[in-house]
Amino acid sequence: MNYAYIPIFWVITAFFVGRSYEVGGMKKAFSTFLKSVGIVILASIIYVIIFAGMGYLNNI
């Protein structure tokens, strides 16, 4: 597997999380945080599956 793109992925994720904080404000910060964590976890799982699949195809 190629892990070189993971830092880029996290920077993009962090950017969107940061934007959601700015839009939501402090009142919605906690619920936004929970949603963001859920999105990050889901995106991470999808990201790992995609890269695992690519690595598997490269090994054939």
Gaussian input, Z-matrix of N, CA and C with variables (Angstrom, degrees):
# hf/3-21g

backbone

0 1
 N
 C     1     B1
 C     2     B2     1     A1
 N     3     B3     2     A2     1     D1
 C     4     B4     3     A3     2     D2
 C     5     B5     4     A4     3     D3
 N     6     B6     5     A5     4     D4
 C     7     B7     6     A6     5     D5
 C     8     B8     7     A7     6     D6
 N     9     B9     8     A8     7     D7
 C    10    B10     9     A9     8     D8
 C    11    B11    10    A10     9     D9
 N    12    B12    11    A11    10    D10
 C    13    B13    12    A12    11    D11
 C    14    B14    13    A13    12    D12
 N    15    B15    14    A14    13    D13
 C    16    B16    15    A15    14    D14
 C    17    B17    16    A16    15    D15
 N    18    B18    17    A17    16    D16
 C    19    B19    18    A18    17    D17
 C    20    B20    19    A19    18    D18
 N    21    B21    20    A20    19    D19
 C    22    B22    21    A21    20    D20
 C    23    B23    22    A22    21    D21
 N    24    B24    23    A23    22    D22
 C    25    B25    24    A24    23    D23
 C    26    B26    25    A25    24    D24
 N    27    B27    26    A26    25    D25
 C    28    B28    27    A27    26    D26
 C    29    B29    28    A28    27    D27
 N    30    B30    29    A29    28    D28
 C    31    B31    30    A30    29    D29
 C    32    B32    31    A31    30    D30
 N    33    B33    32    A32    31    D31
 C    34    B34    33    A33    32    D32
 C    35    B35    34    A34    33    D33
 N    36    B36    35    A35    34    D34
 C    37    B37    36    A36    35    D35
 C    38    B38    37    A37    36    D36
 N    39    B39    38    A38    37    D37
 C    40    B40    39    A39    38    D38
 C    41    B41    40    A40    39    D39
 N    42    B42    41    A41    40    D40
 C    43    B43    42    A42    41    D41
 C    44    B44    43    A43    42    D42
 N    45    B45    44    A44    43    D43
 C    46    B46    45    A45    44    D44
 C    47    B47    46    A46    45    D45
 N    48    B48    47    A47    46    D46
 C    49    B49    48    A48    47    D47
 C    50    B50    49    A49    48    D48
 N    51    B51    50    A50    49    D49
 C    52    B52    51    A51    50    D50
 C    53    B53    52    A52    51    D51
 N    54    B54    53    A53    52    D52
 C    55    B55    54    A54    53    D53
 C    56    B56    55    A55    54    D54
 N    57    B57    56    A56    55    D55
 C    58    B58    57    A57    56    D56
 C    59    B59    58    A58    57    D57
 N    60    B60    59    A59    58    D58
 C    61    B61    60    A60    59    D59
 C    62    B62    61    A61    60    D60
 N    63    B63    62    A62    61    D61
 C    64    B64    63    A63    62    D62
 C    65    B65    64    A64    63    D63
 N    66    B66    65    A65    64    D64
 C    67    B67    66    A66    65    D65
 C    68    B68    67    A67    66    D66
 N    69    B69    68    A68    67    D67
 C    70    B70    69    A69    68    D68
 C    71    B71    70    A70    69    D69
 N    72    B72    71    A71    70    D70
 C    73    B73    72    A72    71    D71
 C    74    B74    73    A73    72    D72
 N    75    B75    74    A74    73    D73
 C    76    B76    75    A75    74    D74
 C    77    B77    76    A76    75    D75
 N    78    B78    77    A77    76    D76
 C    79    B79    78    A78    77    D77
 C    80    B80    79    A79    78    D78
 N    81    B81    80    A80    79    D79
 C    82    B82    81    A81    80    D80
 C    83    B83    82    A82    81    D81
 N    84    B84    83    A83    82    D82
 C    85    B85    84    A84    83    D83
 C    86    B86    85    A85    84    D84
 N    87    B87    86    A86    85    D85
 C    88    B88    87    A87    86    D86
 C    89    B89    88    A88    87    D87
 N    90    B90    89    A89    88    D88
 C    91    B91    90    A90    89    D89
 C    92    B92    91    A91    90    D90
 N    93    B93    92    A92    91    D91
 C    94    B94    93    A93    92    D92
 C    95    B95    94    A94    93    D93
 N    96    B96    95    A95    94    D94
 C    97    B97    96    A96    95    D95
 C    98    B98    97    A97    96    D96
 N    99    B99    98    A98    97    D97
 C   100   B100    99    A99    98    D98
 C   101   B101   100   A100    99    D99
 N   102   B102   101   A101   100   D100
 C   103   B103   102   A102   101   D101
 C   104   B104   103   A103   102   D102
 N   105   B105   104   A104   103   D103
 C   106   B106   105   A105   104   D104
 C   107   B107   106   A106   105   D105
 N   108   B108   107   A107   106   D106
 C   109   B109   108   A108   107   D107
 C   110   B110   109   A109   108   D108
 N   111   B111   110   A110   109   D109
 C   112   B112   111   A111   110   D110
 C   113   B113   112   A112   111   D111
 N   114   B114   113   A113   112   D112
 C   115   B115   114   A114   113   D113
 C   116   B116   115   A115   114   D114
 N   117   B117   116   A116   115   D115
 C   118   B118   117   A117   116   D116
 C   119   B119   118   A118   117   D117
 N   120   B120   119   A119   118   D118
 C   121   B121   120   A120   119   D119
 C   122   B122   121   A121   120   D120
 N   123   B123   122   A122   121   D121
 C   124   B124   123   A123   122   D122
 C   125   B125   124   A124   123   D123
 N   126   B126   125   A125   124   D124
 C   127   B127   126   A126   125   D125
 C   128   B128   127   A127   126   D126
 N   129   B129   128   A128   127   D127
 C   130   B130   129   A129   128   D128
 C   131   B131   130   A130   129   D129
 N   132   B132   131   A131   130   D130
 C   133   B133   132   A132   131   D131
 C   134   B134   133   A133   132   D132
 N   135   B135   134   A134   133   D133
 C   136   B136   135   A135   134   D134
 C   137   B137   136   A136   135   D135
 N   138   B138   137   A137   136   D136
 C   139   B139   138   A138   137   D137
 C   140   B140   139   A139   138   D138
 N   141   B141   140   A140   139   D139
 C   142   B142   141   A141   140   D140
 C   143   B143   142   A142   141   D141
 N   144   B144   143   A143   142   D142
 C   145   B145   144   A144   143   D143
 C   146   B146   145   A145   144   D144
 N   147   B147   146   A146   145   D145
 C   148   B148   147   A147   146   D146
 C   149   B149   148   A148   147   D147
 N   150   B150   149   A149   148   D148
 C   151   B151   150   A150   149   D149
 C   152   B152   151   A151   150   D150
 N   153   B153   152   A152   151   D151
 C   154   B154   153   A153   152   D152
 C   155   B155   154   A154   153   D153
 N   156   B156   155   A155   154   D154
 C   157   B157   156   A156   155   D155
 C   158   B158   157   A157   156   D156
 N   159   B159   158   A158   157   D157
 C   160   B160   159   A159   158   D158
 C   161   B161   160   A160   159   D159
 N   162   B162   161   A161   160   D160
 C   163   B163   162   A162   161   D161
 C   164   B164   163   A163   162   D162
 N   165   B165   164   A164   163   D163
 C   166   B166   165   A165   164   D164
 C   167   B167   166   A166   165   D165
 N   168   B168   167   A167   166   D166
 C   169   B169   168   A168   167   D167
 C   170   B170   169   A169   168   D168
 N   171   B171   170   A170   169   D169
 C   172   B172   171   A171   170   D170
 C   173   B173   172   A172   171   D171
 N   174   B174   173   A173   172   D172
 C   175   B175   174   A174   173   D173
 C   176   B176   175   A175   174   D174
 N   177   B177   176   A176   175   D175
 C   178   B178   177   A177   176   D176
 C   179   B179   178   A178   177   D177

   B1=1.4597
   B2=1.5191
   B3=1.3183
   B4=1.4632
   B5=1.5249
   B6=1.3226
   B7=1.4623
   B8=1.5310
   B9=1.3221
   B10=1.4567
   B11=1.5283
   B12=1.3494
   B13=1.4660
   B14=1.5186
   B15=1.3434
   B16=1.4585
   B17=1.5454
   B18=1.3474
   B19=1.4763
   B20=1.5216
   B21=1.3280
   B22=1.4661
   B23=1.5224
   B24=1.3443
   B25=1.4568
   B26=1.5255
   B27=1.3462
   B28=1.4636
   B29=1.5178
   B30=1.3424
   B31=1.4691
   B32=1.5270
   B33=1.3386
   B34=1.4621
   B35=1.5295
   B36=1.3351
   B37=1.4669
   B38=1.5260
   B39=1.3284
   B40=1.4626
   B41=1.5289
   B42=1.3377
   B43=1.4577
   B44=1.5247
   B45=1.3507
   B46=1.4623
   B47=1.5241
   B48=1.3342
   B49=1.4665
   B50=1.5264
   B51=1.3272
   B52=1.4623
   B53=1.5174
   B54=1.3191
   B55=1.4613
   B56=1.5236
   B57=1.3289
   B58=1.4631
   B59=1.5342
   B60=1.3443
   B61=1.4622
   B62=1.5237
   B63=1.3352
   B64=1.4616
   B65=1.5206
   B66=1.3342
   B67=1.4628
   B68=1.5214
   B69=1.3514
   B70=1.4595
   B71=1.5161
   B72=1.3158
   B73=1.4480
   B74=1.5232
   B75=1.3197
   B76=1.4645
   B77=1.5334
   B78=1.3321
   B79=1.4678
   B80=1.5185
   B81=1.3462
   B82=1.4590
   B83=1.5276
   B84=1.3327
   B85=1.4686
   B86=1.5292
   B87=1.3409
   B88=1.4595
   B89=1.5263
   B90=1.3473
   B91=1.4622
   B92=1.5205
   B93=1.3307
   B94=1.4612
   B95=1.5228
   B96=1.3397
   B97=1.4610
   B98=1.5242
   B99=1.3316
   B100=1.4700
   B101=1.5208
   B102=1.3400
   B103=1.4656
   B104=1.5223
   B105=1.3257
   B106=1.4637
   B107=1.5236
   B108=1.3486
   B109=1.4631
   B110=1.5237
   B111=1.3309
   B112=1.4577
   B113=1.5133
   B114=1.3458
   B115=1.4620
   B116=1.5263
   B117=1.3373
   B118=1.4702
   B119=1.5245
   B120=1.3375
   B121=1.4664
   B122=1.5247
   B123=1.3350
   B124=1.4588
   B125=1.5199
   B126=1.3378
   B127=1.4636
   B128=1.5276
   B129=1.3304
   B130=1.4652
   B131=1.5190
   B132=1.3400
   B133=1.4666
   B134=1.5249
   B135=1.3419
   B136=1.4658
   B137=1.5281
   B138=1.3421
   B139=1.4674
   B140=1.5290
   B141=1.3382
   B142=1.4656
   B143=1.5220
   B144=1.3461
   B145=1.4660
   B146=1.5260
   B147=1.3502
   B148=1.4683
   B149=1.5281
   B150=1.3335
   B151=1.4670
   B152=1.5201
   B153=1.3451
   B154=1.4636
   B155=1.5241
   B156=1.3419
   B157=1.4568
   B158=1.5172
   B159=1.3380
   B160=1.4635
   B161=1.5257
   B162=1.3364
   B163=1.4609
   B164=1.5171
   B165=1.3339
   B166=1.4631
   B167=1.5279
   B168=1.3319
   B169=1.4683
   B170=1.5276
   B171=1.3268
   B172=1.4704
   B173=1.5206
   B174=1.3421
   B175=1.4640
   B176=1.5230
   B177=1.3272
   B178=1.4685
   B179=1.5230
   A1=109.97
   A2=115.27
   A3=121.12
   A4=108.79
   A5=116.62
   A6=121.10
   A7=112.80
   A8=117.19
   A9=120.83
   A10=112.66
   A11=117.30
   A12=119.62
   A13=113.18
   A14=118.09
   A15=120.85
   A16=112.48
   A17=120.18
   A18=118.92
   A19=112.51
   A20=117.38
   A21=121.28
   A22=109.33
   A23=115.81
   A24=121.80
   A25=111.13
   A26=116.54
   A27=120.24
   A28=112.29
   A29=117.13
   A30=120.61
   A31=110.16
   A32=116.02
   A33=120.15
   A34=110.31
   A35=116.19
   A36=121.09
   A37=110.71
   A38=116.50
   A39=121.77
   A40=110.72
   A41=116.35
   A42=121.01
   A43=110.74
   A44=116.79
   A45=120.20
   A46=111.57
   A47=116.56
   A48=120.25
   A49=109.55
   A50=116.26
   A51=121.54
   A52=111.66
   A53=116.61
   A54=121.23
   A55=110.98
   A56=117.00
   A57=120.71
   A58=110.27
   A59=116.80
   A60=119.82
   A61=110.93
   A62=116.99
   A63=120.75
   A64=111.15
   A65=116.82
   A66=120.84
   A67=110.89
   A68=116.65
   A69=121.34
   A70=113.86
   A71=117.59
   A72=120.80
   A73=111.45
   A74=116.72
   A75=121.21
   A76=112.23
   A77=117.14
   A78=120.39
   A79=111.41
   A80=115.60
   A81=120.59
   A82=111.93
   A83=116.47
   A84=120.23
   A85=111.65
   A86=116.70
   A87=119.57
   A88=111.35
   A89=116.71
   A90=120.14
   A91=110.55
   A92=116.46
   A93=121.17
   A94=109.97
   A95=115.81
   A96=120.94
   A97=110.64
   A98=116.61
   A99=120.73
   A100=110.66
   A101=116.19
   A102=120.46
   A103=110.40
   A104=116.19
   A105=121.08
   A106=110.85
   A107=116.32
   A108=120.65
   A109=109.92
   A110=116.19
   A111=120.90
   A112=111.57
   A113=116.84
   A114=122.05
   A115=110.52
   A116=116.42
   A117=120.69
   A118=110.97
   A119=116.74
   A120=120.62
   A121=110.48
   A122=116.12
   A123=120.76
   A124=110.80
   A125=116.49
   A126=121.08
   A127=111.12
   A128=116.44
   A129=120.53
   A130=111.26
   A131=116.01
   A132=120.51
   A133=110.20
   A134=116.53
   A135=121.21
   A136=109.92
   A137=115.51
   A138=121.74
   A139=111.06
   A140=116.58
   A141=121.33
   A142=110.68
   A143=116.86
   A144=121.02
   A145=110.76
   A146=116.16
   A147=120.66
   A148=110.16
   A149=116.91
   A150=119.97
   A151=111.90
   A152=116.58
   A153=119.86
   A154=109.24
   A155=116.29
   A156=121.32
   A157=112.09
   A158=116.51
   A159=120.90
   A160=110.27
   A161=116.87
   A162=121.32
   A163=111.17
   A164=115.86
   A165=120.47
   A166=110.28
   A167=116.35
   A168=120.66
   A169=110.98
   A170=116.38
   A171=120.34
   A172=112.23
   A173=116.71
   A174=120.88
   A175=112.91
   A176=117.81
   A177=120.89
   A178=109.75
   D1=148.79
   D2=179.67
   D3=-104.31
   D4=111.52
   D5=-176.75
   D6=-93.23
   D7=7.46
   D8=-173.84
   D9=-65.08
   D10=-27.54
   D11=-174.73
   D12=-90.27
   D13=-7.57
   D14=-176.76
   D15=-61.63
   D16=-44.24
   D17=177.61
   D18=-58.30
   D19=-38.92
   D20=178.02
   D21=-62.47
   D22=-44.02
   D23=178.77
   D24=-57.59
   D25=-45.26
   D26=-178.48
   D27=-68.82
   D28=-34.17
   D29=176.95
   D30=-63.26
   D31=-44.20
   D32=178.74
   D33=-63.57
   D34=-44.22
   D35=179.05
   D36=-60.93
   D37=-45.44
   D38=-179.55
   D39=-62.49
   D40=-36.83
   D41=178.60
   D42=-61.19
   D43=-47.67
   D44=-178.80
   D45=-67.85
   D46=-36.03
   D47=176.39
   D48=-63.28
   D49=-43.56
   D50=178.56
   D51=-61.81
   D52=-42.46
   D53=178.60
   D54=-62.83
   D55=-39.93
   D56=-179.80
   D57=-64.82
   D58=-34.46
   D59=175.98
   D60=-65.21
   D61=-43.20
   D62=-179.24
   D63=-63.10
   D64=-42.72
   D65=-177.66
   D66=-71.01
   D67=-42.06
   D68=-174.78
   D69=-74.09
   D70=-33.65
   D71=-175.84
   D72=78.59
   D73=-177.89
   D74=-174.47
   D75=-71.56
   D76=-30.23
   D77=-177.59
   D78=-63.16
   D79=-41.77
   D80=-176.87
   D81=-97.24
   D82=8.39
   D83=-173.27
   D84=-59.68
   D85=-41.40
   D86=-174.87
   D87=-69.28
   D88=-47.70
   D89=179.31
   D90=-65.61
   D91=-37.68
   D92=177.13
   D93=-64.14
   D94=-39.01
   D95=178.23
   D96=-61.12
   D97=-45.40
   D98=179.87
   D99=-62.38
   D100=-43.78
   D101=178.45
   D102=-63.00
   D103=-43.32
   D104=-178.77
   D105=-62.70
   D106=-42.47
   D107=178.83
   D108=-61.84
   D109=-43.21
   D110=178.11
   D111=-60.96
   D112=-44.13
   D113=179.00
   D114=-63.63
   D115=-43.72
   D116=-179.93
   D117=-62.33
   D118=-44.64
   D119=179.63
   D120=-63.07
   D121=-46.26
   D122=179.85
   D123=-62.36
   D124=-45.56
   D125=179.23
   D126=-63.18
   D127=-38.22
   D128=179.14
   D129=-63.68
   D130=-42.58
   D131=179.17
   D132=-62.57
   D133=-46.73
   D134=178.92
   D135=-61.32
   D136=-43.98
   D137=-178.94
   D138=-60.45
   D139=-44.47
   D140=179.28
   D141=-64.72
   D142=-42.28
   D143=179.14
   D144=-61.45
   D145=-44.52
   D146=179.71
   D147=-60.68
   D148=-48.21
   D149=-177.21
   D150=-70.39
   D151=-33.87
   D152=175.90
   D153=-64.15
   D154=-41.64
   D155=177.58
   D156=-63.15
   D157=-42.39
   D158=178.77
   D159=-64.16
   D160=-42.82
   D161=178.54
   D162=-62.92
   D163=-38.99
   D164=179.34
   D165=-64.81
   D166=-43.73
   D167=179.52
   D168=-64.16
   D169=-36.98
   D170=179.78
   D171=-68.76
   D172=-26.72
   D173=-178.17
   D174=-82.97
   D175=-12.45
   D176=-178.73
   D177=-71.38

